[in-house]
Amino acid sequence: MADLQPSINSPCIGLCAVNDDNICIGCYRSLQEIGTWLQLDDKSKTQILANCHDRKAALNNA
């Protein structure tokens, strides 16, 4: 039977531009993370979202 649980949605907010480190300034994902998002399982997406949270905090505290 198919998995009926919804997948984790993309954190994209439509502000799509990358900084010098190739991190999106809108969602804080790397270009690789953005490019592979649709192929990832929820565990991987959850880890990326945690990484995004850490990147956002680090950039805002810099």
Phi, psi and omega in degrees: 000144182290149177287121183266356179286134179292146177285163178289129181287152176298142177278006182304133177245010177082009176253080192259097175205146182251151177273189182295341179264012182059038174250130180295133181280354177265313185246350178069023173266154174283165178299322179295318179296321178295314184293332183257359187311312185293339180267352186275152174277170184296329178297316178293319178297320178297320178294319178297317179298323176295318177299319179298317179300315179295318179297316180300314179298316181295318181290326180284340179263358183282000000 
